[in-house]
Amino acid sequence: MAGVREFALPDLGEGLTEAEIVRWLVSVGDVVAVDQPVVEVETAKAMVEVPCPYGGVVTARFGEEGAEIPVGAPLVTVAVGASAAPAGSPAGAADGAPAEVPAETSEKSGNVLVGYGTGAPAARRRRIRPANGVPVPPPAVVSAAPAAPAAPAAPAPEASAPSAASAPAESVETRPADGPVSVISPLVRRLAREHGIDLRQVAGSGPRGLILRADVERAVAEAQAVPASADGAAVSAPVPAAAPVSAAGTAVRGERIPLRGLRGTVADKLSTSRREIPDATCWVDADATELLAARRAMNAAGPKISLLAVLARICTAALARFPELNATVDTAAREIVRLPEVHLGFAAQTDRGLVVPVVRDAHTRGAAGLSEEIARLTESARAGRLTPAELTGGTFTLNNYGVFGVDGSTPIINHPEAAMLGVGRITPKPWVHEGELAVRQVVQLSFTFDHRVCDGGTAGGFLRYVADCVEHPAVLLRTL
């Protein structure tokens, strides 16, 4: 039986609450098959092609490219059971009504994302009741097929809610005092709480009045731009909220770049790390001449192994000796949680910015296996194909900033991990070798650790072991 199905942005996992529409893969009037990707979205974790679980004719799209939409907001509506030819084409029925297609094209989806897919029950949409008690009507269907002229509809009452054509199936945070507050993102609630913003006083710009992060940021800017007068009453600020005032009283000018998507997530995570983790850094110079010679010998005997993979193998060996550093801190329980598996993250620079893919079970892999997996993840990162699961769950991070031509750094720990090893460039330097001055290949290693999980002795022991393996690769034979 023909009908219209609405497909909303599904839960993409890992706590993601919104996504940005990068590119539409279908247009209104296109015929789509079950599980055919209809839109490419960018989350704070990765680029994702979202498949539609219904087959039929696309009758409406919601959201322009570049727009941010929350999880649960409608993406497309599909006329299921409709003709495979777009409405109005000669292949349609003589009276203009769409012909039927088999029902199974729209009832079963073989693709599963969090919140929808094969065997998943249809999500029940909750109607939002505004403060005046008038229920918001269900979303109207925007059809691509020409409709027959209809009698004029009665005018909508002035108290009716805005059009719900792009409204999400959202949860509502209820405040007993002044009615419901339409907000689904925990980041939005946290931002409002940190700046003392009453969400009941914020007008949402999202679908059905949904309060977005931009709305809270605008409210924060407006609050900061309204100074108090001499008698304590608020006065209007002479400078708009979009132009903050410097200490000299002049408007600050410059390009404004929103902290959202990947950049926003990185900013939030680094800020959390600095705020929550009492970190300390130690470093040491090491002679990497023998390590480079050992790698050349390995590559001459078989498939090429990257230097990063060799360093990753040294890291897993060091973590086996110092398991205190493969840990996280449960601040709520005031407990250190030592983790049994090593999921090794490594920093990778891409066109979208810095990402940290994770090699699962790195402690079970040799240098060749690590090299192969690092190469695969790096290629996926640069192509924007990493899944959220490949970007999360790390327990320790290796950061090779030497590729940028710098010697040293003080890494910021990848929260909620407990440590990070940084590796600078390997460059020829004068070095005392076997009692004589010689030119050797020298690298600086820096190690940042959470001082809650261990003291300097453990951190120094870890870094010294890594440096010993770099200077004398045969040390690794003890762990092979």
N, C-alpha and C positions, 0 to 999 in steps of 0.2 A: 504494500500500500504506500502511495506517495505521501511524503510528509517533509517537514523542514526540521533539521537538527542543527542545534547551535553547538559549536566546538569552542571551548574556552581554553586559555593558556593553562596547561596542566602543571602540577607541582613538579619542578625539575630536580628536586632533591637537594640535599646538603643545606637546608634552611634558606634557600633562595626564595625571595618574596616578589621579585619583579624582574623584568627583562626588557631590553631595548630591541625594537623591530629594526633589523638591519636590511632585510631584503624580502619582498614578497615574491613567492615562487609561482603564484597563481593569480589570475584576475577574475573579476566578476563575470560570470558566464562560462568559465572554463569547466570542463568535466574532470573530476578527480576520482581516482581509484582509492579503495581502502588502503590506509597506511601510506598514502602518497604524501611526501613533504609539501607543506603549503606555505611555510614561512621560515626564514632564518632569523634567529634571535641571538642576541649577545647578552649573557648573564655576567655577573661579577666573576664567574669562574671560567666560562668557555663560550665558544660559538656553538649553537645547537640548531639543527634542522628539525622542526617540529612536524611529525606526521599526523594527518587527520584520520581518525578511526572510522569515518563515514565515507561512503562512495556516492557520487551524484554530481549535481551542478552547483557550483558556487554562486550563491545569491547575494552575498554581502561580505565585505571585509571591514574590519574595525581597526583603526589606527593607521597612521601614516608612518613611512619609513623614518627612523630616527626618534620615534615616540617611545616613551617608557610606559609599560603597562604592567599592572600587578597580576600575580597568579590568581586565576579565577575570572579574569576579564575575558569577554568573548573575543575570539580571533576571526572566525568565519561562521557563516551559516550555509548549510548545504541542503539543497532539495534532494532528498534521497528518494529513490524509486522514480526519478524524473528521467527524461530522455537523455541519451548520451550526447545528442546534438544540442547546442545552445538554443535557448528559447527563441522562437521566431524564425528558425531556420527551416528550409523546405522539408527537412527530414522529420519535422514535428508532425503531430496529428493535424488533421484538416481544420479542426475548430480551434487550433492554437493551444490546446491543453497538452501538457507533457505526457508522453507515453510512459509505460511502466518498465522497470528493469527488475531483475530478480532481487528479492528482498535480502538475500544473503550478502549482497554487495555492501549493505549499510549496517548490518547487524553484528558482524564479527570483525574484530581487529586483531591481527597477529602481532602488532607492535605494542609494547607496554612501556609507558612512562609512569612515574609515580602519580597515582590518582586516577588513571584511566587505562583501558586496554582490555585484553581478552579476559572475559569472565568477571570484570569489575562491575559492580552494580552502578547504575546511573546515579550521579551525585545529586542530592536534593538541594535545590536552590532556596535560599532563605530570602524572604521579602523584607526589605528594610522599611521600617515605619519612621517617617520624619517626626520631628517634635510636635507637629500639628495633628499627628495621628492619622493622616491620610496615607494609605498604603501606596507604594510605588508600583505601577503596573509592570507586567513582565515585558522583556525586550520586544520591540517591534521588529518584524522581519523585513529587510530591504531586499526586494526581489529583483533579479535581473530580467525577468520575463515581463513583457508589457501586460498590464492588467486592464481589464475592461472598465469603462467609466463607472463609477459608483456614486451613489447619492451622497451629497455633502454631509459630513459628520458634524455632530453638534460641537460647538466650541468647547474647548477644555476649560474647566474652572480655573480661576486665577491662582488658587492654592495648590494646583496640581504640581507634582514634582517634575524636574527637567526630564527631557527625553532619555529613555533607558536603553537606547540602541547600542550603547557601548558600555553598559553596566556590567561589572563583574559579579560572580557569585561569591560575595565577600562575607567575612565574619564581621561582627559589630561589637565594639567595646562599649558596654553600656555604663553610663554614669547616671545614677538615680536622680541627681539633683536637676539636671537640665535635659534629660533625654539621651538618645544614643549618639555616639561619636563614631563616625565612619572611618575606621583605620584598621588595616590588617598587618602592616609591617612593624615588627618589633623594633627595627632600627628607628622608625619614625617616632614610636612611643618613647624610646630611650632618649632620642635627640630632644624631644619636647621636655622630658623630665629633667635632663641635665641643664636646660636653659630656663626652667621655670615657666614654660609655656602651657597655658590651659587649653587643651585641645578642643574644649567646648566653645572656645572663642575663635577658632581657626576655621576659615572657609576653605573647603576642599576644592581643588581644581580638577580632580580625577572624575571618572565616571560615577554618576549618582552622588556627587559630592565627596568622593573618597579623598581623604587627606593624604597627600604625598609628601615626600621629604622636602621638595621645593617649597611647599606651602609652609612647613614649619620653619625652614631657613628664612623665608620671607618674613614670617612673624618675628623671628629672632632679630633680623636686621631692623625691622620697624621699631621693635622695643628698644634696641640699642640707640636708635637715632632720635629718640624722644627724651631729651634731658629734663631734669626737674628744675622748676623755676625757684626763685629765692624763697617763696613761701611754701614750697613743697608741691605745688600743683604742676601737672605736666603741661608743657608748652610744645608747640609744633617745632620740629627740627628744621633748620633752614636748608639742610642738605638732604636730598632724597636718600632712601635706604640703599639704593644701588651704588651710591657714591660715598663710601665711608670718609670720615674726616681724620686727617693726620694730626699729630701733636701741635703743629703750627696753625691748625684751623683751616687748612686748605683741603679741597676735595682731592681724594686719591684717584688718579686716572691710570688706566692700563687695561690690557686685555684680560677678560674674565673667563676662566676655563672651569666648567663645573666638575667637581670631584664626584664622579659617578662611574658606574660600570667597574671595569677592572681597576682604574686609577683610584676610584673611591674605596674599593675594597682593600687595596694595598695600603692606602692612607689610614683606614680604620684599624687594620691589623697591626701596622707598625706603631700607631699611637697606643694601641692596647698593650703591645709589648713593652714600650717604654714606660707606660703608666703602671703596669702590674709586675714586671719582672725586674728584680734587683740584679742587673747583669754586671759582669766584670770581664775584662779582656786581658789575655796574656799573649805574647808572641815570641817567635824565635826564628832566626835565620838558619837555613839548612843547605847543605851541599847536595844538589840533586844530580850531580854528574853521573854517578853510578846508576841512579834510577832511570835516566834517559838511555843509558847504555843497555840496561836490562830490557827496557821496552823495545829498543831496536832489535835485540836478539829474539824477543818473543814474536815480533812482527815478521822477522825473517823466517821463522819456523812455521807460520800459519797465518790465519786471518788477522787483519790489523786490529789492534787493541788501542783505544784512545787513552791519552794520558789521564783524562778525567776518570775513566774506568779503573785505572791502576790506583789512583788516589782514593776512589770509592772503596776499593778492596782493602786498602790500608785502613780506612775509617771503620769498616765492619770488624776488622781484626782488633782495632783499638777499643771499640765498643764492647767486644767480647771480654776484654781485660778490665774495662771500666764500665760495667753495666749501670752504674749510678747515673751516667749521662744520657742513657737512652730512657728518658723518663718524662713525666709531666707532673705538674702540681695541681692537686684538687684543692682550690682555695676554700671552697665551701666546707669541705670535710677536714681541712688542714692536714692533708696527707700527701706524701710523695708517692706517685704511682710508677713503679719501674715496669717497663714494657718488655715482654718476652721476644717480640719480633722487631727487626730493624726495617722500617720502611724509610728508605733514604731519599730525601728530596734534594734536588740540585737546581741551582738558579739558571734560567735560560732567558736570554734577551730576545724578544720578538718585536714585530711591528706594532703590536698592541701594548707592549710594555713588558716589564719583568714578570715572569711566571715561574712557578716552582713545581715542575712535574715530580711525581713520586715513583720510585722503583720499589715495588712491593717485594717483601721478603728478600731484601738485598743480602742478608746474612747467609742465605742458602746458595748464592750465586758466586761463581768464580769471576776472574777478570774478563774472560771472553763473554760470559753471559751478561755481566754488567755493561760491557761495551755495546753489545747488541741492543739491550733494552734502553740504554741511554740514547743511542742513535735513533731508535724508533720514537721515543717520547719527544726528542728534540725536533724531529721532522714534523710530528703531529702538532707540536706547539707552534712552530713557525707557520704551519698551514691553518692554524686556528681550529684544529679538529680534536683537541683534548677534551675528554669528558670531565665532568665535575669529580668523578671518582678518581681520575688520574691526577687531580690537582689537590687532593685533600688526604688527610690521614697520615702525613709524614711524622716520623719520630725523631729525626735528626737531619740537618741540612748541610750540604757541602756547597760552598760558594766559590767558584773560580773567577775572581775578578781580575786575574792576571790577563785575561783576554782583552781588557780595556787598556792595557799598557801601564798599569799602576803596580807599585810594589806592595803597599800595605793598606789595611782598612780595619775599622772596628765594626764588625757586622752587627746588625740588629737581629736578635733571636726571632725565629719564625714562630710566633706564639701559636699554640701552647707548648711548643717543644722546650727543651731545657738547654740546648747548646747548638752552636754552629761553628764549623771550621771554614776559615777563609784562606784562599791560596792566591798569592800574588804572582807576578810574572817571573819566569825563570830567565835570568840574564847573566852574562859572564861578568864576574867580579874577582878582584884579588882576594885570595883565601889561603890561609895557612893549611897546607895538606902534607901530612907526614913530616912535619917539622920544617917545611920549606914553603916559601911564598909561591903561589901558582895562580893561574887564572882558572876558575872553576864556575860551573853553572849553579848559581845561588838563587834560592827562593825564600821569601818570607812567608811564614805560616802564622796566622792569627786565630785565636780561639776565644770565642765569647761564650760564657756559661751563666746559668742561673745560679746565683750564690745560695739559693735556698736548698738546692739539691745536693750540693757538695761544697767543700772548701777548696782553697787554692792548691793544696797538696794533690788532690785528685785531678783537678784540671791541669796542673802542671805535669803530672804523670802521664795523662792522656796525650798532651801535646808533645812531650818528650818522646813517647813511644812512636808517635806519627813521624817526628823528625828523624828518629833512628831508622825507621823503615825507609824513609826517603833517602837517607845517606847510605844505608846498607840494606838493600832490598832482600838480602838473604835472611834477614831477621824474620821475614814473613814465612819462611819455610817451617818455622815452629808451629804455625797455625794451619798449615795446609795438610 
